[in-house]
Amino acid sequence: MHHALEIQEIIFYIFGHCDQPSGSASDLAALARTCRTFKDPALDILWEELPDLSSLAGCLPEVSFSGEVCSFHRSLTQIEWDILRSYARRVRRLDALDGLSRKSLRRYWKPLTTEPLFPNLRHLWFDYTHRATLLFLIPLPSLISLYIEVNKVPRLFEDSIQSFARTFPNLNELIIQEGPGVEINMNHIDPTFICKWKNLHIVLCPRISLDLITLVQLSRMPELTWLDFTLHRTLPDEVSTSSLIFSKLRQLTLNSECLDPISHLLSRIQLPVVAHLVASIRFCPSRQDLSSFLACVQTSGIGHSAREVALDQDYISDPSYVPEARPTFGFRDLQPYMTFTNIRHINFNVACKVDLTDSELLTLASAWPRLDVLDINRGWGWNTQGGITPNGLLQLLQTCPSLHWIALVIDTRGYTTIPPSLPSLGLSTLHSFCLHALDSYIEAESVPAIAAFLAGLMPSSHFHLSAWERQGMAWLPNRDVCKALWDDLHRRVKAVRQCC
């Protein structure tokens, strides 16, 4: 055997190719059986990530399978426990606690030794259920990343999370989120369990309300870079002006019923290096609320460092909602965004009407030469007969050459003449380009001309076009007719691109 194959780094690099999508687990298993030199590296890669516990349990004798769930019906012997540990010690990531019956899982957590079952487990992702409470009784000394998806809050959930710091002492990343399509109230959970760690890098608990003690402790964590939590309306009043400085925080998401508490908190904390700020709200802000929010963003020190500023209102189905009562936001309301000269991603998405002309949008865009994403009310539409003309869209792309994801309304009225060849914008044909036309009104006679315009404008073969998609536009007139026309337009653009 060549001496190079005795170097662990080279072996891991070579064996890593067997773990790619084009490789297979059987290749790694065959390598593990080849010789003693290959055994440990191959097994380490083979067992590094597990989707659940079934494959680990399959190493034991007398295991029965019922579908994808396996069971064993007696306590483990010392020999069986040693076999189990010989594989479990190689696991670095576990994505679920499924694959074992509940009784078998209990036997898993009753070791015949004081040493942990998963001494090198670093990443744990799972859905929280009653069976998960057993996990928190065993130590995971190497765990640095914990992701819990909660679809309901069992009775013992709060007691379980209070034990996290004891069983996972070296945690860097804590993520507790509700499952998709599920809305869970976690405001009753005492957030001070977070304070038991001293070196968290990421804390994402969007449904947990933080108190002042926890917020102060987080501000003192030297490596905290990402924070996401629910902001209770009274918390900003408890914070002394400029007393909290998050010196390394790069991403901040604040979830609140209304925008005002978010503005209030931003006026009282310092965020010198935050690049991504997201304000997630449930109710539409007034024009004054928006003005205060953008002013407080500047006060907090984000202005120069900001790469993304997002204001996002959740969609709530409310039969009593009166669409005509929406406020209208225009150039003067959005003008404060021009102070973010290094911005790359703008997301303005609230239940309002939008009134912008070509010249106004181009004036705004002139302050954002590095802009990649421009999302103006994708979830709710503009509710206007106007919008940005095709020529305005062309000038926008010339002003912001990096722009590849756009959500705005296109004014197609009177655009019925197929344009000549368009000037080259220097857009890459390799990168994807997304254009969301929102609630753009269109008539059948404009479809061929707009399709030709977009096909000539967008060289990317990965061009995506959509319109009238979101629930917030469902109540608008002519939705079904316009959506069908835009779908036809998209098919025409794709057909042209395939011929190129």
C-alpha positions as CSV (number, residue, x, y, z in Angstrom):
1,M,0.0,0.0,0.0
2,H,1.3,3.4,-0.9
3,H,2.5,5.5,2.1
4,A,0.2,8.3,1.2
5,L,-2.7,6.1,2.2
6,E,-1.4,6.1,5.7
7,I,-2.1,9.8,6.0
8,Q,-5.5,10.4,7.6
9,E,-6.2,13.6,5.8
10,I,-5.7,12.0,2.4
11,I,-7.8,9.0,3.3
12,F,-10.7,11.2,4.5
13,Y,-10.5,13.3,1.3
14,I,-10.6,10.2,-0.9
15,F,-13.3,8.4,1.1
16,G,-15.4,11.6,1.2
17,H,-16.1,11.1,-2.5
18,C,-17.9,7.9,-1.6
19,D,-20.2,9.9,0.6
20,Q,-21.3,12.2,-2.3
21,P,-24.7,11.8,-4.0
22,S,-23.0,9.8,-6.7
23,G,-21.4,7.4,-4.2
24,S,-23.0,4.8,-2.0
25,A,-23.0,3.5,1.6
26,S,-22.0,0.1,0.3
27,D,-18.8,1.5,-1.1
28,L,-17.8,2.8,2.3
29,A,-18.8,-0.4,3.9
30,A,-16.6,-2.3,1.5
31,L,-13.7,0.0,2.2
32,A,-14.2,-0.6,6.0
33,R,-13.7,-4.3,5.4
34,T,-10.6,-3.9,3.3
35,C,-8.0,-3.4,6.0
36,R,-7.4,-2.0,9.4
37,T,-6.0,1.3,7.9
38,F,-9.3,1.9,6.1
39,K,-11.7,0.7,8.7
40,D,-11.9,3.7,11.1
41,P,-12.0,6.4,8.4
42,A,-14.6,4.6,6.3
43,L,-16.8,3.9,9.4
44,D,-16.5,7.5,10.6
45,I,-17.8,8.8,7.3
46,L,-20.4,6.1,7.0
47,W,-21.9,6.9,10.4
48,E,-21.3,10.6,10.5
49,E,-24.9,11.6,9.8
50,L,-28.0,9.6,10.6
51,P,-31.5,10.4,9.5
52,D,-33.0,8.6,12.5
53,L,-32.1,5.8,15.0
54,S,-33.3,2.8,13.1
55,S,-29.9,2.1,11.3
56,L,-28.1,2.2,14.7
57,A,-30.6,-0.2,16.2
58,G,-30.2,-2.5,13.2
59,C,-26.7,-3.3,14.4
60,L,-28.1,-5.3,17.3
61,P,-29.4,-8.9,17.2
62,E,-33.0,-9.8,17.9
63,V,-34.4,-6.6,16.4
64,S,-37.8,-6.7,14.7
65,F,-39.0,-4.2,12.1
66,S,-42.6,-3.0,11.6
67,G,-42.5,-0.7,8.6
68,E,-39.7,1.9,9.4
69,V,-39.9,1.4,13.1
70,C,-37.7,-1.2,14.8
71,S,-38.1,-2.8,18.3
72,F,-36.1,-5.0,20.7
73,H,-37.9,-6.6,23.6
74,R,-35.3,-7.0,26.4
75,S,-32.6,-5.0,28.1
76,L,-29.2,-4.9,26.4
77,T,-26.3,-7.0,27.5
78,Q,-22.9,-5.4,28.1
79,I,-21.6,-6.9,24.8
80,E,-24.6,-5.5,22.9
81,W,-24.1,-2.1,24.6
82,D,-20.4,-2.1,23.5
83,I,-21.4,-2.8,19.9
84,L,-23.9,0.0,20.0
85,R,-21.4,2.4,21.4
86,S,-18.8,1.5,18.9
87,Y,-21.0,2.9,16.1
88,A,-22.8,5.6,18.1
89,R,-19.5,7.3,19.0
90,R,-18.9,8.0,15.3
91,V,-22.3,9.9,14.9
92,R,-21.8,13.6,14.5
93,R,-25.3,14.6,13.3
94,L,-28.7,13.1,14.1
95,D,-31.8,14.4,12.3
96,A,-34.6,12.7,14.1
97,L,-35.5,10.5,17.1
98,D,-37.8,8.3,14.9
99,G,-37.1,4.7,13.9
100,L,-37.5,3.1,17.4
101,S,-40.5,2.1,19.3
102,R,-41.1,4.0,22.5
103,K,-40.2,1.0,24.7
104,S,-37.0,0.4,22.8
105,L,-36.1,4.1,23.1
106,R,-36.3,3.8,26.9
107,R,-33.8,0.9,26.8
108,Y,-31.6,3.1,24.6
109,W,-31.4,5.7,27.4
110,K,-30.5,3.2,30.1
111,P,-26.8,2.7,29.6
112,L,-24.7,0.0,31.3
113,T,-21.9,2.6,31.7
114,T,-21.5,6.2,32.9
115,E,-20.1,7.2,29.5
116,P,-22.5,8.9,27.1
117,L,-24.0,7.0,24.2
118,F,-23.3,9.8,21.7
119,P,-20.0,11.3,23.0
120,N,-19.2,13.1,19.7
121,L,-22.7,14.1,18.6
122,R,-22.5,17.8,17.5
123,H,-25.8,18.5,15.7
124,L,-29.2,17.3,16.8
125,W,-32.4,18.1,14.9
126,F,-35.8,16.6,15.9
127,D,-39.5,17.1,16.3
128,Y,-40.4,17.6,19.9
129,T,-42.7,14.8,21.3
130,H,-43.1,13.1,24.6
131,R,-40.4,10.6,23.6
132,A,-37.9,13.5,23.3
133,T,-38.1,14.1,27.0
134,L,-36.0,10.9,27.5
135,L,-33.2,12.4,25.4
136,F,-32.7,15.3,27.9
137,L,-31.8,12.8,30.6
138,I,-28.5,11.8,29.0
139,P,-25.4,14.0,28.5
140,L,-24.3,15.1,25.1
141,P,-21.0,16.8,25.9
142,S,-20.0,17.6,22.3
143,L,-23.3,19.0,21.2
144,I,-23.0,22.5,19.7
145,S,-26.2,22.8,17.6
146,L,-29.7,22.0,18.8
147,Y,-32.7,22.4,16.5
148,I,-36.2,21.6,17.9
149,E,-39.3,21.7,15.8
150,V,-42.4,22.1,18.0
151,N,-45.8,21.1,16.6
152,K,-47.5,21.2,19.9
153,V,-46.4,22.1,23.4
154,P,-46.5,19.0,25.6
155,R,-46.9,19.4,29.4
156,L,-43.3,18.6,30.1
157,F,-41.8,20.8,27.4
158,E,-40.9,23.7,29.6
159,D,-39.4,21.4,32.2
160,S,-37.4,19.8,29.5
161,I,-35.8,22.9,28.1
162,Q,-34.8,24.0,31.6
163,S,-32.5,21.0,31.7
164,F,-30.7,21.8,28.4
165,A,-27.7,23.6,29.9
166,R,-27.0,20.6,32.1
167,T,-27.1,18.0,29.4
168,F,-25.8,20.2,26.5
169,P,-23.2,22.3,28.3
170,N,-21.2,23.4,25.2
171,L,-24.1,24.5,23.0
172,N,-23.4,27.3,20.5
173,E,-26.6,27.2,18.4
174,L,-30.1,27.0,19.9
175,I,-33.1,26.9,17.5
176,I,-36.7,26.3,18.8
177,Q,-39.3,26.8,16.0
178,E,-42.8,25.8,15.4
179,G,-43.5,23.3,12.6
180,P,-44.7,24.4,9.1
181,G,-48.3,25.6,9.1
182,V,-48.5,25.5,12.9
183,E,-48.9,28.5,15.2
184,I,-48.0,27.9,18.8
185,N,-48.0,30.3,21.7
186,M,-44.8,30.0,23.7
187,N,-45.1,33.3,25.6
188,H,-45.5,31.5,28.9
189,I,-42.1,29.9,28.7
190,D,-39.5,31.4,31.0
191,P,-36.7,32.5,28.7
192,T,-34.0,32.7,31.4
193,F,-32.9,29.1,30.6
194,I,-31.0,30.7,27.7
195,C,-28.8,32.5,30.3
196,K,-27.3,29.3,31.5
197,W,-25.0,29.2,28.5
198,K,-22.3,31.8,28.2
199,N,-21.0,31.4,24.6
200,L,-24.0,31.1,22.3
201,H,-23.5,32.1,18.7
202,I,-27.0,31.7,17.4
203,V,-30.3,32.0,19.2
204,L,-33.5,31.5,17.1
205,C,-36.6,31.3,19.2
206,P,-39.2,33.3,17.2
207,R,-42.1,32.4,19.4
208,I,-40.5,32.9,22.8
209,S,-40.6,36.3,24.4
210,L,-37.4,37.5,26.0
211,D,-37.3,39.4,29.3
212,L,-34.8,42.1,30.2
213,I,-32.6,39.7,32.2
214,T,-32.2,37.4,29.2
215,L,-31.7,40.3,26.7
216,V,-29.0,41.8,28.9
217,Q,-27.2,38.4,29.2
218,L,-27.4,37.9,25.4
219,S,-25.8,41.3,24.8
220,R,-22.8,40.2,26.9
221,M,-22.2,37.1,24.9
222,P,-19.0,37.8,22.9
223,E,-19.8,35.6,19.9
224,L,-23.5,36.1,19.4
225,T,-24.1,36.8,15.7
226,W,-27.8,35.9,15.1
227,L,-30.8,36.5,17.3
228,D,-34.5,36.0,16.6
229,F,-37.2,36.4,19.3
230,T,-40.7,37.7,20.1
231,L,-40.7,41.3,21.4
232,H,-43.2,41.9,24.1
233,R,-44.6,45.4,23.9
234,T,-43.5,46.4,27.4
235,L,-39.8,45.3,27.1
236,P,-38.5,48.4,25.4
237,D,-39.6,50.5,28.3
238,E,-37.4,48.5,30.6
239,V,-34.3,49.1,28.6
240,S,-32.1,52.1,29.5
241,T,-31.2,54.2,26.5
242,S,-28.2,52.9,24.6
243,S,-27.3,50.6,27.6
244,L,-27.2,47.4,25.5
245,I,-24.6,47.0,22.8
246,F,-24.6,43.8,20.7
247,S,-21.1,44.2,19.4
248,K,-20.9,41.2,17.0
249,L,-24.6,40.7,16.2
250,R,-24.9,40.4,12.4
251,Q,-28.5,39.2,12.0
252,L,-31.5,40.3,14.1
253,T,-35.2,39.3,13.7
254,L,-37.8,41.0,15.9
255,N,-41.3,39.5,16.0
256,S,-44.1,41.8,17.3
257,E,-47.8,42.4,17.0
258,C,-47.1,46.0,15.9
259,L,-44.2,47.9,14.5
260,D,-44.0,50.6,17.3
261,P,-42.4,48.3,20.0
262,I,-39.7,47.3,17.5
263,S,-38.9,51.0,16.7
264,H,-38.9,51.7,20.4
265,L,-36.4,48.9,21.1
266,L,-34.1,49.9,18.2
267,S,-33.9,53.5,19.7
268,R,-32.6,52.1,22.9
269,I,-29.9,49.5,21.8
270,Q,-26.8,49.7,19.7
271,L,-26.2,47.4,16.8
272,P,-22.9,48.5,15.2
273,V,-22.4,45.7,12.8
274,V,-25.9,44.3,12.1
275,A,-26.1,43.5,8.4
276,H,-29.5,41.8,8.3
277,L,-32.5,43.3,10.1
278,V,-36.0,41.8,9.9
279,A,-39.1,43.2,11.5
280,S,-41.9,40.7,11.4
281,I,-45.4,42.1,12.4
282,R,-49.0,41.0,12.4
283,F,-50.8,44.4,11.8
284,C,-50.2,47.0,9.1
285,P,-48.3,50.0,10.3
286,S,-49.3,53.6,9.6
287,R,-47.2,56.0,7.6
288,Q,-46.0,57.5,10.9
289,D,-45.0,54.1,12.2
290,L,-42.9,53.4,9.1
291,S,-41.2,56.8,9.4
292,S,-40.4,56.2,13.1
293,F,-39.1,52.7,12.3
294,L,-36.7,53.8,9.6
295,A,-35.4,56.7,11.8
296,C,-34.8,54.3,14.7
297,V,-32.9,51.9,12.5
298,Q,-30.5,54.8,11.8
299,T,-30.3,55.6,15.6
300,S,-29.3,52.0,16.4
301,G,-26.2,52.3,14.2
302,I,-27.4,50.0,11.5
303,G,-27.4,52.5,8.6
304,H,-23.9,51.9,7.2
305,S,-23.6,48.2,7.9
306,A,-27.1,47.2,6.7
307,R,-27.2,44.7,3.8
308,E,-30.8,43.7,4.3
309,V,-33.7,45.6,5.8
310,A,-37.0,43.7,5.8
311,L,-40.4,44.7,7.1
312,D,-42.7,41.7,6.7
313,Q,-46.4,41.5,7.8
314,D,-47.8,38.0,8.3
315,Y,-50.9,37.1,6.2
316,I,-53.9,36.6,8.5
317,S,-57.2,35.6,7.1
318,D,-59.7,38.0,8.6
319,P,-63.3,38.1,7.2
320,S,-63.8,41.5,8.8
321,Y,-60.8,43.1,7.0
322,V,-61.8,46.0,4.7
323,P,-59.3,46.2,1.8
324,E,-60.3,49.8,1.0
325,A,-59.0,50.8,4.4
326,R,-55.4,50.1,3.4
327,P,-53.0,53.0,3.7
328,T,-51.1,54.1,0.6
329,F,-47.3,54.2,0.7
330,G,-45.4,56.2,-1.9
331,F,-42.1,57.8,-2.6
332,R,-41.9,60.0,0.5
333,D,-42.6,57.0,2.7
334,L,-39.8,54.9,1.2
335,Q,-37.3,57.7,0.7
336,P,-35.6,57.0,4.1
337,Y,-34.4,53.7,2.6
338,M,-32.0,55.8,0.5
339,T,-29.8,56.3,3.5
340,F,-28.8,52.6,3.4
341,T,-26.2,53.0,0.7
342,N,-24.7,49.5,1.1
343,I,-28.0,47.7,1.0
344,R,-28.3,44.6,-1.1
345,H,-31.8,43.3,-0.1
346,I,-34.9,45.3,0.5
347,N,-38.1,43.7,1.6
348,F,-41.1,45.9,2.2
349,N,-44.2,43.7,2.6
350,V,-47.3,45.0,4.4
351,A,-51.0,45.2,3.8
352,C,-51.0,48.5,2.0
353,K,-51.4,50.1,-1.4
354,V,-48.2,51.2,-3.2
355,D,-48.0,54.2,-5.5
356,L,-44.6,54.5,-7.3
357,T,-43.8,55.9,-10.7
358,D,-40.8,55.2,-12.9
359,S,-38.9,58.3,-11.9
360,E,-39.6,57.8,-8.2
361,L,-38.4,54.2,-8.2
362,L,-35.3,55.1,-10.2
363,T,-34.5,57.9,-7.8
364,L,-34.7,55.4,-4.9
365,A,-32.6,52.8,-6.8
366,S,-29.9,55.4,-7.6
367,A,-28.9,55.1,-3.9
368,W,-28.5,51.3,-4.1
369,P,-25.9,50.4,-6.7
370,R,-25.2,47.0,-5.2
371,L,-28.9,45.9,-4.8
372,D,-29.5,42.2,-5.4
373,V,-33.1,41.8,-4.3
374,L,-36.0,44.4,-4.5
375,D,-39.2,43.1,-2.9
376,I,-42.0,45.7,-2.8
377,N,-45.1,44.1,-1.4
378,R,-44.9,40.6,-2.8
379,G,-47.4,39.2,-0.3
380,W,-50.0,41.9,-0.7
381,G,-49.7,43.5,-4.2
382,W,-49.9,47.2,-5.0
383,N,-53.6,47.4,-5.7
384,T,-53.1,50.0,-8.4
385,Q,-53.8,50.3,-12.1
386,G,-50.4,51.8,-12.7
387,G,-47.0,50.5,-11.7
388,I,-43.6,50.5,-13.3
389,T,-43.5,50.6,-17.1
390,P,-41.4,48.1,-19.2
391,N,-39.0,51.0,-20.0
392,G,-38.8,51.8,-16.2
393,L,-37.9,48.1,-15.5
394,L,-35.2,48.3,-18.2
395,Q,-33.7,51.4,-16.6
396,L,-34.0,49.8,-13.1
397,L,-31.8,46.9,-14.3
398,Q,-29.3,49.3,-15.8
399,T,-29.1,51.3,-12.5
400,C,-28.8,48.2,-10.4
401,P,-26.8,45.7,-12.5
402,S,-26.6,43.1,-9.7
403,L,-30.4,42.9,-9.3
404,H,-31.7,39.4,-10.0
405,W,-34.9,39.1,-7.8
406,I,-37.6,41.7,-8.3
407,A,-41.2,42.0,-7.0
408,L,-43.2,44.9,-8.3
409,V,-46.2,45.8,-10.4
410,I,-45.6,46.3,-14.2
411,D,-47.8,48.8,-16.0
412,T,-48.7,47.0,-19.2
413,R,-51.4,49.4,-20.4
414,G,-51.1,50.2,-24.1
415,Y,-48.0,48.1,-24.5
416,T,-49.0,46.2,-27.6
417,T,-46.1,46.6,-30.0
418,I,-43.4,44.0,-30.1
419,P,-40.1,45.8,-29.3
420,P,-37.0,45.7,-31.4
421,S,-33.9,44.1,-29.9
422,L,-33.1,45.4,-26.5
423,P,-29.7,46.9,-25.4
424,S,-27.5,44.4,-23.7
425,L,-27.5,44.8,-19.9
426,G,-24.6,42.5,-19.3
427,L,-26.7,40.1,-17.3
428,S,-25.3,36.6,-16.8
429,T,-26.9,33.7,-18.6
430,L,-25.7,31.4,-15.8
431,H,-27.6,32.9,-12.8
432,S,-31.3,32.6,-12.1
433,F,-33.5,35.6,-12.5
434,C,-36.9,36.0,-10.7
435,L,-39.5,38.5,-11.6
436,H,-42.7,38.6,-9.5
437,A,-45.3,40.8,-11.3
438,L,-47.6,40.7,-8.3
439,D,-51.1,42.0,-9.1
440,S,-50.1,43.6,-12.4
441,Y,-53.2,44.2,-14.6
442,I,-52.8,42.9,-18.1
443,E,-55.0,42.5,-21.2
444,A,-54.8,39.8,-23.9
445,E,-53.5,42.2,-26.6
446,S,-50.5,43.1,-24.5
447,V,-49.3,39.5,-23.8
448,P,-47.3,38.9,-27.0
449,A,-45.4,42.3,-26.7
450,I,-44.7,41.9,-23.0
451,A,-43.5,38.3,-23.5
452,A,-41.1,39.4,-26.3
453,F,-39.9,42.3,-24.1
454,L,-39.1,40.0,-21.2
455,A,-37.6,37.3,-23.3
456,G,-35.2,39.8,-24.8
457,L,-34.5,41.5,-21.5
458,M,-33.7,38.3,-19.5
459,P,-30.9,36.2,-21.0
460,S,-30.9,33.7,-18.1
461,S,-32.2,30.3,-19.0
462,H,-33.3,30.0,-15.4
463,F,-35.8,32.8,-15.7
464,H,-38.8,32.6,-13.3
465,L,-41.9,34.7,-13.8
466,S,-45.0,34.8,-11.5
467,A,-48.0,37.0,-10.9
468,W,-51.1,37.0,-8.7
469,E,-49.8,34.1,-6.5
470,R,-50.3,35.3,-2.9
471,Q,-53.4,35.1,-0.7
472,G,-53.2,38.8,0.0
473,M,-54.2,39.5,-3.6
474,A,-57.1,37.0,-3.7
475,W,-59.8,39.6,-3.1
476,L,-58.6,42.0,-5.9
477,P,-60.7,42.3,-9.1
478,N,-59.8,40.5,-12.3
479,R,-57.5,38.1,-10.4
480,D,-58.4,34.9,-12.3
481,V,-58.4,36.5,-15.7
482,C,-55.1,38.3,-15.1
483,K,-53.4,35.3,-13.6
484,A,-54.3,33.1,-16.6
485,L,-52.9,35.8,-19.0
486,W,-49.6,36.0,-17.0
487,D,-49.3,32.2,-16.9
488,D,-49.7,32.2,-20.7
489,L,-47.1,35.0,-20.9
490,H,-44.7,32.9,-18.9
491,R,-45.1,30.0,-21.2
492,R,-44.3,32.2,-24.2
493,V,-41.2,33.5,-22.6
494,K,-40.0,30.0,-21.8
495,A,-40.7,28.9,-25.3
496,V,-38.6,31.8,-26.7
497,R,-35.7,31.0,-24.2
498,Q,-35.7,27.3,-25.3
499,C,-35.3,28.3,-28.9
500,C,-32.2,30.5,-28.1
